[in-house]
Structures are given as C-alpha cells and as structure tokens.
Amino acid sequence: MITFSALKGSYTKIPNELLNDPTLSWKAKGLFCFMASKPDTYNFTIRSLAAQFIDGYYAIEKALNELKSRGWVNYIRHPNGTGKYFLH
C-alpha cells in the first residue's frame, strides 16, 4: 500500500468541519468531496450527477438539499432557467 506522503498528482482539500459534522450523511459528505474535486468551471446538475453514480436522481437531490440546508452548497438560478452550484 502506498502512503499518502508518496502519492503524486492533484489533491482536493476538504474542510474538517464538514467531514466531522455529525448532522450530515455520508452520502452528502461524499458528494461534497466529489464536487470539490472538480474545477471551479465544472457545471453540476442533479441529472448529470445521477448519471455518474448508482444512487439515482432522488438520492443526489436529497444529499444536495442536506448540503444546502447546512450552508455548504449554494445554488444560484439564472433568469434563463439554468443555474450553478457553488461550494462554501
């Protein structure tokens, strides 16, 4: 097994406060980690996230709602009906 210090490549920084929050599900924490690993220009939709994982649309929606209710994710809806998720 490779130790963390020997790993090469890109990394994602995740706030310990989020990972240690007992009010968030593992699914919400994992979704946040996945979203944080993407570039700032990456466009997330519930449909596109659900297509990448076995959990399905409603599980992704529920996890996003958890993150939004705790202030970790914000969604800005544009006048044309599209929107963008932002991580905090």
N, C-alpha and C positions, 0 to 999 in steps of 0.2 A: 504494500500500500504506500502511495506517495504522501508525504507530509505536506501540510499547507505551505510551509516555507519553500518547498521545492517546486511548487506549481508555477507555471509561466502562463501569461496571457492576461486577458481582461478580467476584471472583478467588478462586483456590484456591492456598494455599501448600503447596508440596511440599518436603520436606527434600532438600537437595542430596546428602546421604549416600545416600539411596535412588536418586536419578537417576544417581549416579556409581558405583553398586555394579556391578562387572563380573560378579558371580555371579548377577544377576537377568536374566531375559529381558526383551526389550522388551514382550512381552505382559503380564508381571507388573507392570512399571512403569506401563504404560498403564492396566491395571485398577486399580492403586492410585490413580492420578490421577483416574480416573472416580469411584471410590468416595469419594475425598476431596472431590470437588466437590459431593457430596450433603449435605443436613442431617444432623446427628447422629441424628435420629429416623428416618432412612430405613432400611428393613429390606431387607437384601440376602439373596437366596437364589441358589444356583447356577442354578436353573431360570429365575428372573426375569432374571438377568444374561445367560444364554444366549439368552433370547428377544429381547433388545435388540441383540445383535451377531451377526455371521455366523460367529463362531468355534465355537460349539457348546458343549454341556454339558461335555464332557471337557477341552476346551481351557481353559475357565473354571476348572474344578476343578483342573487342573494349575497354572495361574497362581496361584490362591489357595493351593495347597499350597506353592508356592515362597515366597510372601509369609509364610505361617505358619511355615515352617521357618527363615526368616531373622528372625522376630520382628516383622515389620511389621504383621501382622494376627493377631488372636486371635479364636477362636470359642468362645462360651460356650453350652453346650447346657442348655436348661431341662428340668425334670422332665416337662413335658407333650410333649416331643419337638421343640419348636421351638427356635430358637437365634438368636443375634445375633453379627454380625461387628463387631469393634472395630479401628480403625486406631491404630497407635502412631507 
